[in-house]
């Protein structure tokens, strides 16, 4: 009987944001808060800097995790500050992986966006006392440093065949780990993806079918 084992690994749901818009990528306060020309210019410079290195060499051994964000604003803050924070539970999972002394690679996706938008490496342990004021929600736990590897779009339809457990990676939950083989394929899609970002070009958002089926 292959039905009973599906339920063992369900993670607790992330706190659901009260201000979560119906269509997370539609116009709304979360997006407009940072939509100034100056902001785009800053991020465009960052993107060029991040993506300018030679093709990323996928390590022979490393851990891969999916990171889900509820909005674009938090990703922009993470780009500017090179930090991230998950829930207490998510932080524990990432910290345990970081302590294994293997690279921990993170694939970022905004819920409902229809794409993965960035790839980063965890570059410090989690500091539980370092609670940033910059997040759109004060429930996140301690922060940790990240190094951005790519800021570019990998549409869900390109990677929907990659599996995490019984599901497509496009349906995975926050801080869910990808098996090495699937994660290294995902990294390769980032290496090969076009150097363009819908975080910087809102009109690109229209190209990705919205995933309103996201699991939180």
TORROTOR-278488 format. One line per 8 residues: their letters; for each residue x, y, z negated of N, C-alpha, C, CB. Coordinates in nm, 2 decimals. Glycine has a CB too. Example, Ala and Ser with C-alpha at 12.3 -4.5 7.8 and 13.67 -1.06 7.14 Angstrom:
! residues 2
as	1.32/-0.57/-0.78/1.23/-0.45/-0.78/1.32/-0.33/-0.78/1.13/-0.45/-0.90; 1.28/-0.22/-0.71/1.37/-0.11/-0.71/1.29/0.00/-0.79/1.41/-0.06/-0.57
This chain:
! residues 216
xxxxxxxx	0.09/-0.12/0.00/0.00/0.00/0.00/0.09/0.12/0.00/-0.10/0.00/-0.12; 0.08/0.20/0.11/0.17/0.32/0.12/0.11/0.45/0.07/0.22/0.33/0.26; -0.01/0.44/0.01/-0.08/0.56/-0.02/-0.04/0.61/-0.16/-0.23/0.54/-0.02; -0.01/0.52/-0.25/0.01/0.57/-0.39/0.13/0.65/-0.41/0.01/0.45/-0.48; 0.24/0.64/-0.33/0.36/0.71/-0.36/0.36/0.85/-0.32/0.48/0.64/-0.30; 0.26/0.90/-0.25/0.26/1.04/-0.21/0.25/1.14/-0.32/0.14/1.06/-0.11; 0.20/1.09/-0.43/0.16/1.19/-0.54/0.27/1.21/-0.64/0.04/1.15/-0.61; 0.38/1.13/-0.63/0.48/1.15/-0.74/0.56/1.28/-0.73/0.57/1.03/-0.73
xxxxxxxx	0.58/1.33/-0.61/0.67/1.44/-0.60/0.61/1.57/-0.58/0.76/1.41/-0.48; 0.48/1.58/-0.60/0.42/1.71/-0.59/0.47/1.81/-0.69/0.26/1.71/-0.60; 0.52/1.93/-0.64/0.57/2.03/-0.73/0.45/2.11/-0.78/0.68/2.11/-0.67; 0.47/2.17/-0.90/0.36/2.26/-0.95/0.35/2.37/-0.85/0.39/2.31/-1.09; 0.23/2.42/-0.83/0.22/2.53/-0.74/0.29/2.66/-0.79/0.07/2.56/-0.71; 0.34/2.73/-0.69/0.40/2.86/-0.73/0.29/2.95/-0.78/0.48/2.93/-0.61; 0.32/3.05/-0.87/0.22/3.14/-0.91/0.16/3.21/-0.78/0.28/3.25/-1.01; 0.03/3.22/-0.78/-0.03/3.27/-0.66/-0.04/3.42/-0.67/-0.17/3.21/-0.63
xxxxxxxx	0.01/3.50/-0.58/0.02/3.64/-0.59/-0.12/3.70/-0.58/0.11/3.71/-0.49; -0.16/3.79/-0.67/-0.29/3.84/-0.67/-0.32/3.93/-0.55/-0.32/3.91/-0.80; -0.21/4.00/-0.51/-0.22/4.09/-0.40/-0.20/4.03/-0.26/-0.13/4.21/-0.42; -0.20/3.90/-0.26/-0.17/3.83/-0.13/-0.27/3.86/-0.03/-0.16/3.67/-0.16; -0.24/3.92/0.09/-0.34/3.96/0.19/-0.39/3.83/0.26/-0.28/4.06/0.29; -0.50/3.84/0.32/-0.56/3.73/0.39/-0.47/3.68/0.50/-0.70/3.77/0.45; -0.41/3.78/0.58/-0.31/3.74/0.68/-0.18/3.81/0.64/-0.36/3.79/0.82; -0.09/3.73/0.58/0.02/3.79/0.52/0.10/3.88/0.61/0.11/3.69/0.46
xxxxxxxx	0.10/3.86/0.74/0.18/3.94/0.83/0.10/4.05/0.89/0.24/3.86/0.94; -0.03/4.07/0.85/-0.10/4.18/0.90/-0.06/4.31/0.84/-0.25/4.16/0.88; -0.10/4.42/0.89/-0.06/4.55/0.83/-0.12/4.55/0.69/-0.11/4.67/0.91; -0.05/4.61/0.60/-0.09/4.61/0.46/0.02/4.66/0.38/-0.14/4.47/0.41; -0.01/4.69/0.25/0.09/4.75/0.17/0.22/4.68/0.16/0.04/4.77/0.03; 0.22/4.55/0.15/0.34/4.47/0.14/0.44/4.49/0.25/0.31/4.32/0.12; 0.38/4.51/0.37/0.46/4.53/0.49/0.50/4.67/0.50/0.39/4.48/0.62; 0.41/4.76/0.49/0.43/4.91/0.51/0.52/4.97/0.41/0.30/4.98/0.52
xxxxxxxx	0.53/4.91/0.29/0.62/4.96/0.19/0.76/4.99/0.23/0.62/4.87/0.07; 0.81/4.91/0.33/0.95/4.93/0.37/0.96/4.96/0.52/1.03/4.81/0.34; 0.85/5.01/0.58/0.85/5.01/0.73/0.90/5.15/0.78/0.71/4.99/0.78; 0.99/5.21/0.71/1.04/5.34/0.76/1.15/5.32/0.87/1.10/5.43/0.64; 1.18/5.42/0.95/1.28/5.41/1.05/1.42/5.38/0.99/1.28/5.54/1.14; 1.44/5.45/0.88/1.57/5.44/0.81/1.59/5.29/0.77/1.58/5.54/0.69; 1.48/5.24/0.72/1.49/5.10/0.67/1.52/5.01/0.78/1.35/5.07/0.60; 1.45/5.02/0.90/1.48/4.94/1.01/1.63/4.95/1.05/1.39/4.97/1.13
xxxxxxxx	1.68/5.08/1.06/1.82/5.10/1.10/1.91/5.03/1.00/1.85/5.25/1.10; 1.89/5.04/0.87/1.97/4.97/0.78/1.97/4.82/0.80/1.93/5.00/0.63; 1.85/4.76/0.82/1.84/4.62/0.84/1.90/4.57/0.97/1.69/4.58/0.83; 1.89/4.66/1.07/1.94/4.62/1.20/2.09/4.61/1.19/1.90/4.72/1.31; 2.16/4.70/1.12/2.30/4.70/1.10/2.34/4.57/1.03/2.35/4.83/1.02; 2.26/4.54/0.92/2.28/4.42/0.84/2.27/4.30/0.93/2.19/4.41/0.73; 2.17/4.29/1.01/2.15/4.18/1.10/2.27/4.15/1.19/2.02/4.19/1.18; 2.32/4.26/1.25/2.43/4.25/1.34/2.55/4.20/1.27/2.46/4.38/1.41
xxxxxxxx	2.57/4.25/1.15/2.68/4.21/1.07/2.67/4.06/1.03/2.70/4.29/0.94; 2.55/4.02/0.99/2.53/3.88/0.94/2.55/3.78/1.06/2.38/3.87/0.89; 2.49/3.82/1.18/2.49/3.72/1.29/2.62/3.73/1.37/2.38/3.75/1.38; 2.71/3.82/1.33/2.83/3.84/1.42/2.94/3.73/1.41/2.89/3.97/1.39; 2.93/3.65/1.31/3.04/3.55/1.29/3.03/3.44/1.40/3.03/3.48/1.15; 3.14/3.36/1.41/3.13/3.25/1.50/3.03/3.15/1.46/3.27/3.18/1.51; 2.99/3.06/1.55/2.88/2.97/1.52/2.91/2.90/1.38/2.86/2.86/1.63; 2.81/2.89/1.30/2.82/2.83/1.17/2.86/2.68/1.18/2.69/2.84/1.09
xxxxxxxx	2.96/2.64/1.11/3.00/2.50/1.10/2.92/2.43/0.99/3.16/2.49/1.08; 2.84/2.34/1.03/2.76/2.27/0.93/2.85/2.18/0.85/2.64/2.19/1.00; 2.85/2.20/0.71/2.94/2.11/0.63/2.90/1.96/0.64/2.93/2.16/0.48; 3.00/1.88/0.62/2.98/1.73/0.63/2.89/1.69/0.51/3.11/1.66/0.62; 2.90/1.76/0.40/2.82/1.72/0.29/2.76/1.86/0.23/2.89/1.64/0.17; 2.63/1.87/0.22/2.57/1.98/0.16/2.43/1.95/0.13/2.59/2.11/0.25; 2.36/2.04/0.06/2.22/2.03/0.02/2.14/2.13/0.09/2.20/2.03/-0.13; 2.03/2.10/0.15/1.94/2.19/0.22/1.81/2.21/0.15/1.92/2.14/0.37
xxxxxxxx	1.76/2.33/0.13/1.63/2.36/0.07/1.55/2.46/0.15/1.65/2.41/-0.07; 1.42/2.44/0.15/1.33/2.54/0.21/1.29/2.64/0.11/1.20/2.47/0.27; 1.30/2.77/0.14/1.25/2.87/0.05/1.13/2.94/0.12/1.37/2.98/0.03; 1.02/2.95/0.04/0.90/3.01/0.09/0.89/3.15/0.02/0.78/2.93/0.07; 0.86/3.25/0.10/0.83/3.38/0.04/0.69/3.42/0.07/0.93/3.49/0.09; 0.63/3.49/-0.02/0.49/3.53/0.00/0.48/3.65/0.09/0.42/3.55/-0.13; 0.59/3.73/0.11/0.58/3.85/0.19/0.72/3.88/0.24/0.52/3.96/0.11; 0.71/3.98/0.34/0.83/4.02/0.40/0.91/4.11/0.31/0.80/4.09/0.53
xxxxxxxx	0.85/4.19/0.23/0.91/4.28/0.14/1.02/4.22/0.06/0.81/4.35/0.05; 0.99/4.10/0.00/1.09/4.03/-0.08/1.21/3.99/0.00/1.03/3.91/-0.15; 1.19/3.95/0.12/1.30/3.90/0.21/1.39/4.02/0.24/1.25/3.84/0.34; 1.33/4.14/0.27/1.41/4.26/0.30/1.49/4.30/0.18/1.31/4.38/0.34; 1.43/4.29/0.06/1.51/4.32/-0.06/1.63/4.22/-0.07/1.42/4.31/-0.19; 1.60/4.09/-0.04/1.71/3.99/-0.05/1.82/4.02/0.05/1.65/3.85/-0.03; 1.78/4.07/0.16/1.88/4.11/0.27/1.97/4.22/0.22/1.82/4.14/0.40; 1.91/4.32/0.16/1.98/4.44/0.12/2.07/4.41/0.00/1.88/4.56/0.09
xxxxxxxx	2.02/4.32/-0.09/2.09/4.30/-0.22/2.17/4.17/-0.22/1.99/4.31/-0.33; 2.15/4.09/-0.12/2.22/3.95/-0.12/2.18/3.88/-0.25/2.37/3.97/-0.11; 2.06/3.88/-0.29/2.02/3.80/-0.41/1.88/3.74/-0.38/2.01/3.89/-0.54; 1.85/3.63/-0.45/1.72/3.57/-0.45/1.68/3.53/-0.59/1.71/3.46/-0.35; 1.55/3.50/-0.61/1.50/3.44/-0.73/1.38/3.36/-0.70/1.46/3.55/-0.84; 1.37/3.24/-0.76/1.26/3.15/-0.74/1.18/3.15/-0.87/1.30/3.01/-0.69; 1.08/3.06/-0.88/1.01/3.04/-1.00/1.11/2.97/-1.10/0.88/2.95/-0.98; 1.07/2.96/-1.23/1.16/2.89/-1.32/1.18/2.74/-1.27/1.09/2.88/-1.46
xxxxxxxx	1.08/2.68/-1.22/1.09/2.54/-1.18/1.18/2.54/-1.05/0.95/2.48/-1.14; 1.16/2.63/-0.96/1.24/2.63/-0.84/1.39/2.66/-0.87/1.19/2.73/-0.74; 1.41/2.75/-0.96/1.54/2.79/-1.00/1.62/2.67/-1.06/1.54/2.90/-1.10; 1.54/2.59/-1.14/1.60/2.47/-1.20/1.65/2.37/-1.09/1.51/2.40/-1.30; 1.57/2.35/-0.99/1.61/2.26/-0.88/1.73/2.31/-0.81/1.49/2.24/-0.79; 1.73/2.44/-0.78/1.85/2.50/-0.71/1.97/2.49/-0.80/1.81/2.64/-0.66; 1.96/2.52/-0.92/2.07/2.52/-1.01/2.13/2.38/-1.02/2.03/2.58/-1.15; 2.05/2.28/-1.04/2.10/2.15/-1.04/2.18/2.11/-0.92/1.98/2.05/-1.06
xxxxxxxx	2.13/2.15/-0.80/2.20/2.12/-0.68/2.33/2.20/-0.67/2.11/2.16/-0.55; 2.33/2.33/-0.72/2.45/2.41/-0.71/2.56/2.36/-0.80/2.42/2.56/-0.76; 2.52/2.30/-0.91/2.62/2.24/-1.01/2.69/2.12/-0.95/2.55/2.21/-1.14; 2.64/2.06/-0.84/2.70/1.94/-0.78/2.83/1.98/-0.70/2.61/1.87/-0.69; 2.86/2.12/-0.69/2.97/2.16/-0.62/2.97/2.13/-0.47/3.10/2.11/-0.68; 2.85/2.12/-0.41/2.84/2.11/-0.27/2.77/2.24/-0.22/2.75/1.98/-0.22; 2.80/2.28/-0.10/2.73/2.40/-0.05/2.57/2.38/-0.06/2.77/2.43/0.09; 2.50/2.48/-0.10/2.36/2.47/-0.10/2.31/2.57/0.00/2.30/2.51/-0.25
xxxxxxxx	2.24/2.52/0.11/2.20/2.60/0.22/2.05/2.62/0.21/2.24/2.54/0.36; 2.00/2.74/0.23/1.86/2.78/0.21/1.80/2.82/0.34/1.84/2.89/0.10; 1.69/2.77/0.38/1.61/2.81/0.50/1.49/2.89/0.45/1.57/2.69/0.59; 1.48/3.02/0.49/1.38/3.11/0.45/1.26/3.11/0.54/1.43/3.25/0.42; 1.14/3.11/0.49/1.02/3.13/0.57/0.92/3.21/0.49/0.96/3.00/0.62; 0.85/3.31/0.56/0.74/3.38/0.49/0.62/3.31/0.52/0.73/3.53/0.55; 0.54/3.28/0.41/0.41/3.20/0.43/0.33/3.27/0.54/0.34/3.20/0.30; 0.28/3.19/0.63/0.19/3.24/0.73/0.25/3.30/0.85/0.09/3.33/0.67
xxxxxxxx	0.38/3.31/0.85/0.45/3.39/0.96/0.46/3.31/1.09/0.58/3.43/0.91; 0.46/3.17/1.08/0.47/3.09/1.20/0.62/3.07/1.24/0.40/3.15/1.31; 0.71/3.11/1.15/0.86/3.09/1.18/0.94/3.09/1.06/0.91/3.20/1.28; 1.06/3.03/1.07/1.17/3.05/0.97/1.24/3.18/1.01/1.26/2.92/0.96; 1.28/3.26/0.92/1.34/3.39/0.95/1.48/3.41/0.91/1.26/3.50/0.89; 1.54/3.31/0.84/1.68/3.33/0.79/1.74/3.21/0.73/1.69/3.45/0.70; 1.87/3.21/0.72/1.94/3.10/0.66/2.05/3.16/0.57/2.00/3.00/0.77; 2.07/3.11/0.45/2.17/3.17/0.36/2.23/3.06/0.27/2.10/3.27/0.26
xxxxxxxx	2.34/3.09/0.21/2.41/3.00/0.12/2.40/3.05/-0.02/2.56/2.97/0.16; 2.37/2.96/-0.11/2.37/3.00/-0.26/2.51/3.03/-0.30/2.30/2.89/-0.34; 2.54/3.14/-0.36/2.68/3.17/-0.38/2.71/3.21/-0.53/2.73/3.29/-0.30; 2.61/3.18/-0.62/2.64/3.19/-0.76/2.54/3.11/-0.84/2.63/3.34/-0.81; 2.58/3.07/-0.96/2.48/3.00/-1.04/2.36/3.10/-1.07/2.54/2.95/-1.17; 2.26/3.05/-1.13/2.14/3.13/-1.16/2.17/3.20/-1.30/2.01/3.05/-1.16; 2.14/3.33/-1.30/2.16/3.41/-1.42/2.02/3.43/-1.48/2.24/3.54/-1.40; 1.98/3.36/-1.58/1.84/3.37/-1.63/1.81/3.50/-1.68/1.82/3.26/-1.73
xxxxxxxx	1.91/3.58/-1.73/1.89/3.71/-1.79/1.88/3.82/-1.68/2.00/3.74/-1.89; 1.91/3.78/-1.56/1.92/3.89/-1.45/1.78/3.89/-1.38/2.03/3.86/-1.35; 1.69/3.96/-1.43/1.56/3.97/-1.37/1.55/4.10/-1.30/1.44/3.96/-1.48; 1.54/4.09/-1.17/1.54/4.21/-1.08/1.41/4.28/-1.08/1.58/4.17/-0.94; 1.42/4.41/-1.07/1.30/4.49/-1.07/1.24/4.50/-0.92/1.32/4.63/-1.12; 1.32/4.45/-0.83/1.29/4.48/-0.69/1.18/4.39/-0.63/1.41/4.47/-0.60; 1.15/4.28/-0.69/1.05/4.19/-0.63/0.91/4.24/-0.64/1.06/4.05/-0.70; 0.83/4.19/-0.55/0.69/4.24/-0.55/0.61/4.18/-0.66/0.63/4.21/-0.41
xxxxxxxx	0.66/4.09/-0.74/0.59/4.02/-0.84/0.68/4.00/-0.96/0.53/3.89/-0.79; 0.64/4.03/-1.08/0.73/4.02/-1.19/0.74/3.88/-1.25/0.69/4.12/-1.30; 0.68/3.78/-1.19/0.68/3.65/-1.25/0.81/3.57/-1.21/0.56/3.57/-1.21; 0.88/3.62/-1.11/1.00/3.54/-1.07/1.10/3.53/-1.18/1.06/3.60/-0.95; 1.18/3.42/-1.18/1.27/3.39/-1.28/1.41/3.46/-1.26/1.30/3.24/-1.30; 1.51/3.41/-1.32/1.64/3.47/-1.30/1.69/3.47/-1.16/1.75/3.40/-1.39; 1.78/3.56/-1.13/1.83/3.58/-0.99/1.97/3.51/-0.97/1.85/3.73/-0.95; 2.00/3.49/-0.84/2.13/3.43/-0.80/2.17/3.50/-0.67/2.12/3.28/-0.79
xxxxxxxx	2.30/3.50/-0.65/2.36/3.56/-0.53/2.34/3.46/-0.41/2.51/3.59/-0.55; 2.32/3.52/-0.30/2.32/3.45/-0.17/2.41/3.52/-0.07/2.18/3.43/-0.12; 2.47/3.44/0.02/2.54/3.49/0.14/2.45/3.46/0.26/2.68/3.44/0.15; 2.41/3.56/0.33/2.33/3.54/0.45/2.42/3.48/0.56/2.26/3.67/0.50; 2.37/3.38/0.63/2.44/3.32/0.74/2.38/3.36/0.87/2.44/3.16/0.73; 2.25/3.36/0.88/2.18/3.41/1.00/2.05/3.48/0.95/2.14/3.29/1.09; 2.02/3.59/1.03/1.89/3.66/1.02/1.84/3.65/1.16/1.90/3.80/0.96; 1.76/3.55/1.19/1.70/3.54/1.32/1.58/3.44/1.31/1.80/3.49/1.43
xxxxxxxx	1.50/3.44/1.41/1.37/3.36/1.41/1.39/3.22/1.47/1.26/3.44/1.48; 1.34/3.12/1.40/1.33/2.99/1.45/1.18/2.96/1.44/1.42/2.88/1.37; 1.10/2.96/1.56/0.96/2.94/1.55/0.92/2.80/1.50/0.90/2.96/1.69; 0.82/2.80/1.42/0.77/2.67/1.37/0.76/2.56/1.47/0.64/2.68/1.29; 0.71/2.60/1.59/0.68/2.49/1.69/0.81/2.43/1.73/0.61/2.55/1.81; 0.93/2.50/1.72/1.05/2.44/1.76/1.10/2.33/1.66/1.16/2.54/1.77; 1.06/2.35/1.53/1.12/2.26/1.43/1.01/2.17/1.36/1.19/2.34/1.32; 0.89/2.17/1.42/0.78/2.10/1.35/0.80/1.95/1.35/0.64/2.14/1.42
xxxxxxxx	0.89/1.90/1.43/0.91/1.75/1.43/1.01/1.71/1.32/0.97/1.71/1.57; 1.07/1.81/1.25/1.16/1.77/1.14/1.08/1.74/1.02/1.26/1.89/1.11; 1.12/1.63/0.95/1.03/1.59/0.84/1.09/1.62/0.70/1.00/1.44/0.85; 1.01/1.64/0.61/1.05/1.65/0.47/0.95/1.55/0.40/1.05/1.79/0.40; 1.00/1.44/0.36/0.90/1.33/0.31/0.81/1.30/0.42/0.83/1.39/0.19; 0.68/1.30/0.40/0.58/1.26/0.50/0.53/1.38/0.58/0.46/1.19/0.43; 0.58/1.50/0.55/0.53/1.62/0.62/0.63/1.68/0.71/0.48/1.71/0.52; 0.58/1.76/0.80/0.66/1.85/0.88/0.73/1.96/0.79/0.58/1.92/0.99
xxxxxxxx	0.85/1.99/0.82/0.92/2.10/0.75/0.84/2.23/0.75/1.06/2.12/0.81; 0.76/2.25/0.85/0.68/2.37/0.85/0.57/2.37/0.75/0.61/2.39/0.99; 0.54/2.26/0.68/0.44/2.25/0.58/0.51/2.23/0.44/0.34/2.13/0.61; 0.64/2.24/0.43/0.70/2.21/0.30/0.68/2.33/0.21/0.85/2.18/0.32; 0.70/2.29/0.08/0.68/2.39/-0.03/0.81/2.45/-0.07/0.61/2.32/-0.15; 0.80/2.56/-0.15/0.92/2.63/-0.19/1.01/2.54/-0.27/0.88/2.75/-0.28; 1.14/2.55/-0.24/1.25/2.48/-0.30/1.24/2.33/-0.28/1.26/2.51/-0.45; 1.17/2.29/-0.18/1.17/2.15/-0.14/1.30/2.11/-0.07/1.04/2.11/-0.05
xxxxxxxx	1.36/2.00/-0.10/1.48/1.97/-0.04/1.46/1.89/0.09/1.57/1.88/-0.14; 1.55/1.93/0.19/1.55/1.85/0.32/1.65/1.75/0.31/1.56/1.95/0.44; 1.63/1.63/0.36/1.74/1.53/0.38/1.85/1.59/0.46/1.68/1.40/0.43; 1.97/1.54/0.44/2.09/1.60/0.51/2.07/1.60/0.66/2.21/1.52/0.48; 2.02/1.48/0.71/2.01/1.47/0.86/1.91/1.58/0.92/1.97/1.33/0.90; 1.80/1.59/0.85/1.70/1.69/0.90/1.75/1.83/0.88/1.57/1.66/0.82; 1.81/1.85/0.76/1.86/1.99/0.73/1.97/2.03/0.83/1.92/1.99/0.59; 2.06/1.94/0.87/2.17/1.98/0.96/2.11/2.00/1.10/2.27/1.86/0.97
xxxxxxxx	2.00/1.93/1.14/1.93/1.97/1.26/1.87/2.11/1.25/1.83/1.86/1.29; 1.81/2.13/1.14/1.75/2.27/1.12/1.86/2.38/1.13/1.68/2.28/0.98; 1.97/2.35/1.07/2.08/2.45/1.08/2.12/2.47/1.22/2.20/2.40/0.99; 2.13/2.36/1.30/2.17/2.37/1.44/2.07/2.46/1.52/2.18/2.23/1.50; 1.94/2.45/1.48/1.84/2.53/1.55/1.87/2.68/1.52/1.70/2.50/1.51; 1.91/2.71/1.40/1.95/2.85/1.37/2.07/2.89/1.45/1.98/2.86/1.22; 2.17/2.80/1.46/2.29/2.83/1.53/2.25/2.87/1.68/2.39/2.71/1.54; 2.16/2.80/1.73/2.13/2.81/1.88/2.02/2.92/1.90/2.09/2.68/1.93
xxxxxxxx	1.95/2.96/1.80/1.83/3.05/1.82/1.88/3.18/1.87/1.76/3.07/1.69; 1.79/3.25/1.95/1.82/3.38/2.00/1.84/3.48/1.88/1.71/3.43/2.09; 1.93/3.58/1.90/1.96/3.67/1.80/1.85/3.78/1.79/2.10/3.74/1.82; 1.73/3.74/1.74/1.63/3.84/1.73/1.55/3.81/1.61/1.54/3.85/1.86; 1.49/3.91/1.55/1.42/3.90/1.42/1.29/3.97/1.41/1.51/3.94/1.31; 1.19/3.90/1.38/1.06/3.97/1.37/1.05/4.05/1.24/0.94/3.87/1.37; 1.15/4.04/1.15/1.15/4.13/1.03/1.19/4.27/1.08/1.25/4.08/0.93; 1.26/4.27/1.19/1.30/4.40/1.25/1.21/4.45/1.36/1.44/4.40/1.30
xxxxxxxx	1.15/4.36/1.43/1.06/4.39/1.55/0.92/4.34/1.52/1.12/4.33/1.68; 0.84/4.42/1.46/0.70/4.37/1.43/0.63/4.31/1.55/0.62/4.48/1.36; 0.66/4.37/1.67/0.58/4.32/1.79/0.62/4.17/1.82/0.61/4.40/1.91; 0.73/4.12/1.77/0.77/3.98/1.79/0.67/3.89/1.71/0.91/3.95/1.75; 0.62/3.94/1.60/0.53/3.86/1.52/0.42/3.80/1.60/0.48/3.94/1.40; 0.37/3.87/1.70/0.26/3.82/1.77/0.29/3.69/1.85/0.21/3.93/1.87; 0.42/3.67/1.87/0.46/3.55/1.95/0.45/3.42/1.87/0.60/3.57/2.00; 0.44/3.43/1.74/0.43/3.31/1.66/0.29/3.28/1.62/0.53/3.31/1.54
xxxxxxxx	0.23/3.17/1.65/0.10/3.14/1.60/0.10/3.14/1.45/0.05/3.00/1.65; 0.01/3.21/1.39/0.01/3.22/1.24/-0.02/3.08/1.18/-0.09/3.32/1.19; 0.05/3.04/1.08/0.02/2.92/1.01/-0.07/2.95/0.89/0.16/2.85/0.97; -0.19/2.94/0.90/-0.28/2.97/0.79/-0.30/2.85/0.70/-0.41/3.03/0.84; -0.24/2.74/0.74/-0.25/2.61/0.66/-0.14/2.60/0.56/-0.25/2.49/0.76; -0.07/2.71/0.53/0.05/2.69/0.44/0.01/2.63/0.31/0.11/2.83/0.42; 0.10/2.55/0.26/0.08/2.49/0.12/0.16/2.58/0.03/0.12/2.34/0.12; 0.10/2.62/-0.08/0.17/2.70/-0.18/0.22/2.60/-0.29/0.09/2.81/-0.23
